[in-house]
Each structure stands twice: as structure tokens, then as C-alpha cells.
């Protein structure tokens, strides 16, 4: 289902998943003031036509009543796909790949990054570092799946 969401534009799968997404959110008790989708580089988003993390964040935001700060955290470097990289390569691949357009929405806030899948956590770590530098009180992450 996640593969279809990510690569085939099957955003309709989020409707039946919305209740489960919210249930998982409430079960984990993540402190949060704002949801931040992990950004794609503009080139990849233009090619794909959407960012699946934005779709997940908006679905979650509607379910739990939290705002989504989309477009504030940006990917400034067009990185290679993480799918075929090992742990160290993934970390290097996303190093300095993200930036904030403005820090205002994050200063003193509890921020939750939203992505479709977490594997090594390299992308989430890189994003969290930027958000903490921007003044976020804390950063946690919510993903649809975790691949060991």
C-alpha cells in the first residue's frame, strides 16, 4: 500500500487508513504543536506530482487536530534515492540537504516530522537537526512504517 502511495499516486489508500493512523498517534502520545512533512526536492516532487509525506501529514493533521507546516522545511539538495544505499551512505546523502525557509513556526514548539517509511532514520535525523537549530523545543517522528 505504501509503495502504491509513494510511486503510483494512490492517495485514496489514506482514507481507509486514516482511522488507524489516528489510533496509532494516540497510542504513542507524541507531544506536538505542529506536523512537518519530510520534503522532497522540487525536481522529484515535480516529477512525481506530489509529496506522499504531505498527504500523510494532512491526513494525520485532520484526524488529530494539528496544523501542518508544509513548505517551511525544504530539501535544498537533490539527493540520490535512499533505497539502495547502506546506513553510512544514507547519512552522507542527506547531510546538509535540508533547510528552513523561516524558523518562526518552530521556535519553542514541539515538532513532529511525518514521513511514509523510516529505515535507518538518516533523513529524519537530518531534518530534526535543522528544526532544532531553528529553535524547536523538541522533534519526534511519525511514520506509516518502519523497516528494520
N, C-alpha and C positions, 0 to 999 in steps of 0.2 A: 504494500500500500504506500509506504513512504517513497519507494522508488518511482511509483506512478505519480505521486505528488511532485517529486523533485524533477523528474525528467519528461513527464508526459502531460503536465498541466492538469492533473486530475484533482483539482482543488475541491471537487464535490465530495471527496472522501473525508474532508474535515467536518462536514455536517454530522454524519453518524458518529464521528469520534469526539465531537465537542463535549458531550457529557462525560466521557471517560477522561478527557484532558482536564476538565474542571475537577473531577473526582480526585485525580492524581495530584493536582495542585493543592487541594485542600488537605489531602493526606500528608503531604510533606511540609506544610506550614512554613512556606518560604516568606520571610519578611520582604515586602516590596512596595515601593511607591510608584514605580514605573517599569514597564516592559520595554526591552530594547531588542529588536530582531538583529541577528548577525547579518551584516550587509554583504551583498555580492558586489564585485566590481561592476561598474557601469557597463562595461563591454559584455560581461557574462549575463547580466540582467537583461540587457537589450537583446541578446541572442536567445535567451530562454523566454523572455517576455514577461517575467515576474520573478519575485524572490519568494521562495517557499517559506522562508523563516518569517517574512512579513505576514503571510497568510496564517501561519500558526499563531503568531503573536496577536493578530487581530481576533482570531477565534478565541484564544485564551482570554484576552482583554475583555471581550464581550461577556464571556462566561463568569469571570470573577470580578468585573467592575474596576479594572485598572486601565489607565491610559497607556497608549503605545507611542513611544518616541521613535518614529520611523524616519530615516533620512538624516539623523543627527550624528550617529556613529556611521562613518563611511569607510569603505575599503579604498585606500589611495594607491595601492599597488595591485596590478592584475597578476595574481599569483597562479601558479600551476594548480591543477586539481589535486586534492589531498589523497584521493582514493588509492593511488599506487605508491605512496611514499611511506617510509618507515617513521618511527617516532621522532628521531633526530631530524630527519629531512622535513617532517611536518612543522616542527618548531622553527627551523630556519626559514621555511617557506612563508610563514605568516609573520615573521619578525618585522616590525615597523610597517605592517601592511594596513593598519587602521589608524584613524584619526577622528577627532570630534569637530564638527562644524562650529559648535558652540558648547561651552560647558554648563551653561545656565540650567538646563533641565536636570542635571545630575548632581549639582552641588548640594552636599548634605543629604542626598537621597539614598534609599535602599533600592538598588537596581537589580532587575532580573534579566539576564540575557536569554533570548529564546532562539533555539535552533532546531532543526529537524533531527539530526543524529550527532551524538558525541562519540568519538573513538578515543583518541589519545588525550583530547582536551586542549590541544595546542591552539586551535582557533579561539576557543572560549577564554583561555589564559591570555592570549594576545589582546583580545577585546577588553577583558577585565582590567588589564594593566592600564590601558588608555582611559577607561572610565574612572578608575581610582585616581589616576593622575589629574583627571578633570575635577576631582573633588567628591566623587561618590562616597557615601558613608560606608557602604559595603556593596559587593557584587556577588550574586549567585547565578545559577543557570538552571534553565528548564528545557529539556529536550523531549521529543517524542520517543526516542530510542537511544540506547547505549549499547555500543558494540565493543565487546572486550578485546 
